[in-house]
């Protein structure tokens, strides 16, 4: 079982909690993890680093660096890794599953209601208030992470360059990370203290066994679906499509949503364009990873195209489609974490690699700033246009589409969090109630 070590700095972690105590906190995080990766990372940082000190700042950022390099939802994988550090495989499973399951239940319920009745205005109003509150949570976390992660002018420059590269030049996220890592490695390579520290090797047999086990857990159920329903059935197609996405989703959900939406609408014709946008809206405003939109797609696709196989009612086909999409999307995450997590400490033990990871941390701050700006623009403005000038690409909001309600709710959230120091749950609840009241008055 992995445990968190004590350190002497101000950000040192306390002794790890009991398994039951950690489980309760993971459930709490799963229920309140709104706002996509930026909001979820912010909430975990506040809960685990600042308030409970279960993991220190350096290890949190190192783990975040590692998870940002992996395909799949980085926030869910970060939770899995921290759970693994505290309580081994069982802790990682509990942390990862509780991070996903509350949002998955909400998305499934909303998908069923959407398939039966269409969009739900009351739900949209509540989630509008939640989004406004998450905006304040994200900004607060960005300021805290930047203050602690960016130690010198060179790291501030790397963060700024990463933001410009991804927000204005649309450079691929892996390229930005690679460039930052090479810069950090090169800067440390010339120092006299840059000597590889001896660390315990991770047995290859253990890594190979972990890979084999989680590959089987991921693939065998999907093969059973294909054998039962046939290769051309929508359930089999969902398993194949979302398994492919799970391998190529580097840079988090934002990096793959446009591609997924295009394939779902144009190639497979499972959803209409407006329905895909509604699904993205649901995923952005419910707890859990943004990539949970795959569950919505799986439900609607199987609900409409399940063909009544084995006498299943449409809603039963839809539930199976949602489960297949969930499995193909999230089972690989445990493979990446449990196979790769034992190597994270070794990376930090080598001064050159540690310098590379510090540079990557600075780049990640720039990426989080990009997510924050993107989230803020799309919450505050109803219309945001993408304009290009040569290699430059900018998201330009339409001033006439500003939502004064969202701005007012966000202001309330800032006061609650930064001035009155109220909890995240109180802030979310107050803003959701105010948004519902505003809709009723309107």
C-alpha positions in Angstrom: 0.0 0.0 0.0 1.4 3.4 -1.0 1.5 6.0 1.8 2.2 9.7 1.8 5.5 10.7 3.5 5.9 13.6 5.9 8.1 16.5 4.8 9.5 19.5 6.6 8.2 22.3 4.4 5.1 24.4 5.0 3.1 22.5 2.5 3.9 19.1 4.0 1.2 16.5 4.0 -0.3 15.1 7.3 -0.6 11.4 8.0 -2.9 9.7 5.5 -6.5 9.4 6.6 -8.3 6.2 7.3 -9.9 4.4 4.4 -13.4 5.2 5.5 -12.5 8.9 6.1 -11.0 9.1 2.6 -14.0 7.4 1.0 -16.3 10.0 2.5 -14.2 12.8 1.1 -14.0 11.2 -2.3 -17.8 10.9 -2.4 -18.0 14.6 -1.4 -15.7 15.5 -4.2 -17.6 13.4 -6.7 -20.8 15.1 -5.8 -19.4 18.6 -6.1 -16.9 18.2 -8.9 -18.5 20.8 -11.3 -16.8 22.9 -13.9 -14.9 20.5 -16.1 -11.2 19.8 -15.4 -10.3 23.3 -14.2 -13.1 23.3 -11.6 -12.4 19.7 -10.6 -8.7 20.2 -10.1 -9.5 23.4 -8.1 -11.8 21.5 -5.8 -9.4 18.7 -5.2 -6.6 21.1 -4.5 -8.8 22.9 -2.0 -10.0 19.8 -0.3 -6.8 17.6 -0.3 -3.9 20.1 -0.2 -5.2 23.2 1.5 -7.8 22.0 4.0 -6.9 18.4 4.8 -3.2 18.4 3.8 -3.4 14.8 2.8 -0.9 15.4 0.0 1.7 18.2 -0.2 1.8 20.8 -2.9 4.8 19.3 -4.8 3.4 15.8 -5.0 0.0 17.2 -6.1 1.5 19.1 -8.9 3.8 16.2 -9.9 0.8 13.9 -10.0 -1.1 16.5 -12.1 1.8 16.7 -14.5 1.8 12.9 -14.9 -2.0 12.8 -15.4 -1.9 15.6 -18.0 0.5 13.5 -20.1 -2.0 10.6 -20.2 -5.0 10.1 -22.5 -8.3 10.5 -20.8 -9.8 12.8 -18.2 -6.9 14.2 -16.2 -9.0 15.2 -13.1 -10.4 11.7 -12.7 -7.0 10.2 -13.1 -5.5 12.6 -10.6 -8.1 11.5 -8.0 -7.3 7.8 -8.8 -3.5 8.5 -8.4 -4.0 10.3 -5.0 -6.3 7.5 -3.8 -3.6 5.0 -4.9 -0.9 6.9 -3.0 -2.9 6.8 0.2 -4.5 3.4 0.2 -3.1 1.4 -2.7 -5.2 -0.3 -5.5 -8.3 -0.2 -3.4 -7.9 3.5 -2.6 -7.3 4.3 -6.3 -10.5 2.3 -7.3 -12.6 4.1 -4.7 -11.3 7.5 -5.6 -11.7 7.0 -9.3 -15.1 5.4 -9.2 -16.6 7.9 -6.7 -15.2 10.7 -8.8 -17.2 9.4 -11.8 -20.3 7.6 -10.5 -22.3 10.5 -9.0 -22.1 12.5 -12.2 -22.8 9.3 -14.2 -26.0 8.7 -12.3 -27.1 12.4 -12.9 -26.2 12.2 -16.6 -28.1 8.9 -17.0 -31.2 10.4 -15.4 -31.1 13.5 -17.5 -30.4 11.5 -20.6 -33.5 9.4 -20.0 -35.6 12.6 -19.4 -34.1 14.2 -22.5 -34.9 11.2 -24.7 -38.5 11.2 -23.4 -39.3 14.9 -23.0 -36.5 17.0 -24.6 -34.7 19.9 -22.9 -35.6 20.7 -19.2 -35.7 24.5 -18.6 -35.7 24.2 -14.8 -32.7 22.0 -14.8 -30.9 24.4 -17.1 -31.6 27.3 -14.7 -30.2 25.4 -11.7 -27.1 24.5 -13.6 -26.6 28.1 -14.8 -26.2 29.1 -11.2 -23.8 26.3 -10.6 -21.7 27.3 -13.6 -21.5 30.9 -12.2 -20.3 29.6 -8.9 -17.8 27.3 -10.5 -16.3 30.3 -12.3 -15.4 31.8 -9.0 -14.0 28.5 -7.7 -11.8 28.1 -10.8 -10.4 31.6 -10.6 -9.6 31.2 -6.9 -7.8 27.9 -7.5 -5.9 29.3 -10.5 -4.5 32.1 -8.4 -3.5 29.7 -5.6 -1.9 27.2 -7.9 0.0 29.9 -9.8 1.3 31.4 -6.6 2.7 28.1 -5.3 3.8 26.5 -8.6 5.5 29.5 -10.3 8.7 30.1 -8.3 10.8 32.2 -10.6 10.6 34.5 -13.7 11.5 31.6 -16.0 8.5 29.6 -14.8 6.2 32.6 -15.3 7.6 32.9 -18.8 6.9 29.2 -19.5 3.4 29.5 -18.2 2.7 32.6 -20.3 4.2 30.9 -23.4 2.1 27.8 -22.8 -1.1 29.9 -22.6 -0.3 31.8 -25.8 0.6 28.5 -27.5 -2.6 26.7 -26.7 -5.1 29.7 -26.6 -3.8 31.8 -29.4 -1.9 29.5 -31.7 -3.9 26.2 -31.1 -0.6 24.3 -30.7 -1.2 20.6 -29.7 -1.1 20.1 -26.0 1.5 17.3 -26.1 3.8 19.5 -28.1 3.6 22.2 -25.5 4.4 19.7 -22.7 7.3 18.2 -24.6 8.8 21.7 -25.3 8.5 22.7 -21.6 10.0 19.4 -20.4 13.0 19.7 -22.8 13.6 23.3 -21.6 13.6 22.2 -18.0 15.8 19.2 -18.7 18.3 21.3 -20.7 18.5 23.9 -17.9 19.3 21.3 -15.3 21.7 19.3 -17.5 24.5 21.8 -17.1 24.3 22.0 -13.3 26.8 20.2 -11.2 24.2 18.8 -8.9 22.2 17.3 -11.8 23.3 13.7 -10.9 20.8 10.9 -11.1 19.7 10.0 -7.6 19.5 6.2 -6.8 16.0 5.0 -6.5 14.4 1.6 -6.2 13.6 0.0 -9.5 10.0 -1.0 -10.2 10.0 -4.6 -11.2 9.0 -5.0 -14.9 7.0 -8.2 -14.1 4.7 -6.1 -11.8 4.1 -3.5 -14.5 3.4 -6.2 -17.1 1.0 -8.0 -14.8 -0.9 -4.8 -14.1 -1.1 -3.9 -17.8 -2.4 -7.4 -18.7 -5.0 -7.4 -15.9 -6.4 -4.0 -16.8 -6.4 -4.7 -20.5 -8.5 -7.8 -19.9 -10.8 -5.8 -17.6 -11.2 -3.2 -20.3 -11.5 -5.3 -23.4 -13.2 -8.6 -22.5 -16.6 -7.2 -21.5 -16.7 -5.3 -24.8 -15.8 -8.4 -26.7 -18.7 -10.2 -24.9 -21.1 -7.4 -26.0 -19.9 -7.8 -29.6 -20.3 -11.6 -29.5 -23.8 -11.3 -28.0 -25.3 -8.6 -30.1 -23.2 -8.8 -33.3 -20.3 -6.7 -34.7 -22.6 -4.3 -36.5 -25.0 -3.6 -33.5 -24.9 -0.1 -32.1 -23.7 -1.4 -28.7 -20.7 -2.9 -30.4 -20.0 0.2 -32.4 -20.2 2.3 -29.2 -17.6 0.1 -27.5 -15.2 0.3 -30.4 -15.7 4.1 -31.0 -15.2 5.1 -27.3 -12.3 2.7 -26.8 -10.6 4.5 -29.7 -11.3 7.8 -28.1 -9.9 6.6 -24.8 -6.6 6.1 -26.4 -6.3 9.4 -28.3 -7.8 11.9 -25.8 -4.5 13.5 -24.9 -4.9 16.9 -23.3 -8.2 16.1 -21.6 -11.8 16.2 -22.7 -11.5 19.6 -24.4 -9.0 18.3 -26.8 -11.3 15.6 -28.2 -14.9 17.0 -27.8 -14.9 18.7 -31.2 -13.8 15.5 -33.0 -16.2 13.3 -31.0 -19.1 15.6 -31.8 -18.3 15.6 -35.5 -18.1 11.8 -35.7 -21.3 11.3 -33.6 -23.3 13.7 -35.7 -21.9 13.3 -39.2 -20.3 9.9 -39.5 -22.5 7.7 -37.2 -25.6 9.9 -37.3 -26.5 8.9 -33.8 -27.5 12.5 -32.8 -28.5 15.7 -34.4 -26.2 18.8 -34.1 -28.5 20.5 -31.6 -28.8 17.4 -29.5 -25.0 17.1 -29.3 -24.8 20.7 -28.1 -27.4 19.9 -25.5 -25.4 17.0 -24.3 -22.2 19.1 -24.0 -24.2 21.6 -21.9 -25.4 18.8 -19.6 -21.9 17.5 -19.1 -20.5 20.9 -18.4 -23.0 21.7 -15.7 -23.2 18.3 -13.9 -20.6 16.9 -11.5 -18.0 14.6 -12.8 -15.6 14.6 -15.8 -16.7 16.5 -18.9 -16.1 13.4 -20.9 -19.2 11.9 -19.3 -21.0 13.3 -22.3 -20.1 9.9 -23.9 -22.7 8.4 -21.6 -25.3 10.8 -22.9 -24.3 9.8 -26.5 -24.3 6.1 -25.6 -27.8 6.3 -24.1 -29.4 8.2 -27.0 -27.7 6.2 -29.7 -28.8 2.8 -28.2 -32.2 4.2 -27.3 -32.9 5.1 -30.9 -30.9 2.5 -32.8 -30.9 -0.5 -30.5 -33.4 -2.2 -32.7 -35.3 -4.0 -30.0 -32.6 -6.8 -29.8 -33.6 -9.6 -27.4 -36.9 -7.8 -26.8 -35.3 -4.9 -25.0 -37.4 -1.8 -24.5 -35.8 1.4 -25.9 -34.9 2.7 -22.5 -33.2 -0.6 -21.6 -31.2 -0.5 -24.8 -30.3 3.1 -23.8 -29.1 2.1 -20.4 -26.9 -0.6 -21.9 -25.5 1.9 -24.4 -24.7 4.3 -21.5 -22.9 1.6 -19.6 -20.9 0.5 -22.7 -19.8 4.1 -23.3 -18.9 4.5 -19.6 -16.9 1.3 -19.5 -15.0 2.0 -22.8 -14.2 5.6 -21.6 -13.1 5.0 -18.0 -11.8 1.5 -17.7 -8.6 2.5 -19.6 -8.0 5.3 -17.0 -7.3 2.7 -14.3 -4.9 0.9 -16.7 -2.8 4.1 -17.3 -2.7 5.0 -13.6 -2.0 1.6 -12.0 0.6 0.7 -14.6 2.3 4.1 -14.5 1.9 5.5 -11.0 4.8 3.6 -9.4 7.2 5.5 -11.7 6.1 9.0 -10.7 8.3 9.1 -7.6 11.3 7.9 -9.7 10.8 10.7 -12.1 11.0 13.2 -9.2 14.1 11.6 -7.7 16.2 12.5 -10.8 17.2 16.2 -10.6 17.1 16.6 -14.4 13.7 15.0 -14.7 12.6 16.9 -11.6 13.6 20.1 -13.4 11.8 19.0 -16.5 8.6 18.3 -14.5 8.9 21.7 -12.8 8.9 23.3 -16.3 5.9 21.1 -17.2 4.2 22.3 -14.1 4.6 25.9 -15.2 3.2 24.9 -18.6 0.3 23.2 -16.9 -0.5 26.5 -15.1 -0.8 28.1 -18.6 -3.0 25.3 -19.7 -5.3 25.8 -16.7 -5.4 29.5 -17.4 -6.5 28.6 -21.0 -9.3 26.3 -19.6 -10.3 29.1 -17.1 -10.6 31.7 -19.9 -12.4 29.3 -22.2 -14.9 28.4 -19.4 -15.4 32.0 -18.4 -16.1 33.1 -22.0 -18.6 30.3 -22.6 -20.4 30.9 -19.2 -20.7 34.7 -19.4 -21.4 35.0 -23.1 -24.0 33.1 -25.1 -22.1 33.6 -28.4 -18.3 33.3 -28.7 -16.8 33.5 -32.2 -13.5 32.0 -33.3 -11.5 34.5 -35.3 -8.2 33.9 -37.0 -5.4 36.2 -38.3 -2.8 34.1 -39.9 -1.5 31.7 -37.2 -3.3 33.6 -34.5 -6.6 32.2 -33.2 -8.8 34.1 -30.7 -12.1 33.4 -29.0 -14.0 36.7 -29.3 -17.2 37.1 -27.3 -20.2 39.0 -28.7 -20.8 41.8 -26.1 -24.5 41.8 -26.9 -24.8 38.2 -25.7 -23.5 38.8 -22.2 -25.5 37.2 -19.4 -25.9 39.8 -16.6 -27.5 37.1 -14.5 -24.4 35.0 -14.7 -22.2 38.0 -13.9 -24.3 38.8 -10.9 -24.3 35.2 -9.6 -20.5 35.0 -10.2 -20.1 38.2 -8.1 -22.1 36.6 -5.3 -19.9 33.5 -5.5 -16.7 35.6 -5.3 -18.0 37.3 -2.2 -19.0 34.0 -0.6 -15.6 32.3 -1.3 -13.0 35.1 -1.1 -14.6 37.5 1.4 -16.9 35.5 3.6 -14.8 32.2 3.2 -17.9 30.0 2.8 -17.5 26.4 1.7 -17.8 25.2 -1.9 -21.1 23.4 -1.1 -22.7 26.6 0.4 -21.5 28.6 -2.6 -22.9 26.1 -5.1 -26.2 25.9 -3.2 -26.7 29.6 -2.9 -26.0 30.3 -6.5 -28.2 27.5 -7.8 -31.1 28.7 -5.6 -30.6 32.3 -6.8 -30.6 31.2 -10.4 -33.8 29.3 -9.9 -35.4 32.3 -8.2 -34.3 34.6 -11.1 -35.9 32.2 -13.6 -39.1 32.1 -11.7 -39.3 35.9 -11.5 -38.5 36.2 -15.2 
